[in-house]
Amino acid sequence: MVVDRSGIHRARKLASTLEHYKDKFELHFLPAHSGHHLNPIEGFWRRMKEVIGAGRCFEDLHLLYRRTRQVLMAHQERPIYEFSW
């Protein structure tokens, strides 16, 4: 599994899980600060934040759901790794 260097991917609590599944997968860490060029999901999260509004408060959960769905539906035609951000 290819992962970025987020703390969640390096947490001590993860070590026992990785040990349990060591025959099924291993983590390959991306270089620090590789951004969306090596990690396409970063570009997707950036787009989500732009459209939905990072740190924005919504009047109700349904409005947040609708805005999130708009972004996802706009990008459903192609796999995320094919996008040029």
Backbone torsions as a table, in degrees:
resi	resn	phi	psi	omega
1	MET	NA	132.1	177.8
2	VAL	-94.2	127.8	-177.6
3	VAL	-134.6	158.2	173.9
4	ASP	-84.6	-171.9	-175.4
5	ARG	-96.4	27.0	176.8
6	SER	-58.4	146.3	-179.4
7	GLY	-57.3	-32.8	-179.3
8	ILE	-63.2	-30.3	-179.8
9	HIS	-81.1	-12.5	-178.7
10	ARG	-115.5	7.8	-175.2
11	ALA	-66.6	145.4	178.1
12	ARG	-59.3	-35.4	-179.9
13	LYS	-62.4	-24.9	179.6
14	LEU	-75.1	-25.0	-175.8
15	ALA	-56.7	-42.7	-179.4
16	SER	-67.7	-36.0	177.5
17	THR	-66.3	-44.7	178.3
18	LEU	-62.5	-39.7	178.1
19	GLU	-62.5	-41.7	-179.5
20	HIS	-62.3	-38.9	-176.4
21	TYR	-104.8	21.8	-173.6
22	LYS	-58.6	-27.1	178.8
23	ASP	-81.9	-12.7	-176.6
24	LYS	-99.7	-34.7	179.0
25	PHE	-160.9	163.8	172.8
26	GLU	-141.6	156.7	-178.8
27	LEU	-89.6	136.0	173.0
28	HIS	-118.1	113.6	-175.3
29	PHE	-83.2	134.7	173.9
30	LEU	-71.6	156.3	175.1
31	PRO	-61.8	150.2	178.0
32	ALA	-58.9	141.7	177.1
33	HIS	59.3	33.4	-179.7
34	SER	-76.1	-19.7	175.1
35	GLY	61.1	-156.4	-172.9
36	HIS	-77.3	-10.1	-179.9
37	HIS	-68.9	-38.8	177.9
38	LEU	-103.7	-15.0	-176.1
39	ASN	-129.2	83.0	-172.8
40	PRO	-55.9	-26.9	-178.2
41	ILE	-64.2	-25.5	178.9
42	GLU	-63.1	-39.9	177.1
43	GLY	-65.8	-36.7	177.7
44	PHE	-65.1	-45.8	178.9
45	TRP	-62.1	-38.1	177.9
46	ARG	-61.0	-43.3	179.2
47	ARG	-64.2	-41.8	178.0
48	MET	-58.6	-43.9	-179.3
49	LYS	-65.5	-38.4	179.1
50	GLU	-63.5	-47.6	-174.6
51	VAL	-76.9	-44.9	-176.2
52	ILE	-81.3	-36.5	-179.8
53	GLY	101.8	99.4	-179.5
54	ALA	-63.0	131.4	178.0
55	GLY	73.4	7.6	-178.3
56	ARG	-81.1	142.7	175.8
57	CYS	-94.8	137.0	177.8
58	PHE	-107.1	147.3	-179.4
59	GLU	-63.0	-36.3	177.6
60	ASP	-151.2	163.7	-176.7
61	LEU	-64.3	-31.9	-179.3
62	HIS	-62.9	-38.6	178.6
63	LEU	-65.6	-42.5	175.8
64	LEU	-61.2	-43.4	178.3
65	TYR	-58.4	-46.6	-178.6
66	ARG	-62.5	-43.6	-179.8
67	ARG	-65.5	-41.3	178.7
68	THR	-63.8	-44.2	179.9
69	ARG	-62.4	-37.1	177.4
70	GLN	-58.4	-45.2	-180.0
71	VAL	-65.4	-46.2	-178.5
72	LEU	-63.4	-41.9	-179.7
73	MET	-67.1	-33.4	179.1
74	ALA	-67.0	-23.4	-176.1
75	HIS	-112.9	16.7	-176.1
76	GLN	-81.0	-13.4	-175.2
77	GLU	-69.3	-32.4	-176.2
78	ARG	-129.1	150.5	175.1
79	PRO	-61.5	152.2	-175.9
80	ILE	-59.2	-32.8	-176.9
81	TYR	-72.3	-11.0	178.8
82	GLU	-89.0	-8.2	-175.7
83	PHE	-76.4	142.8	172.6
84	SER	-105.8	109.6	-176.2
85	TRP	-89.5	NA	NA
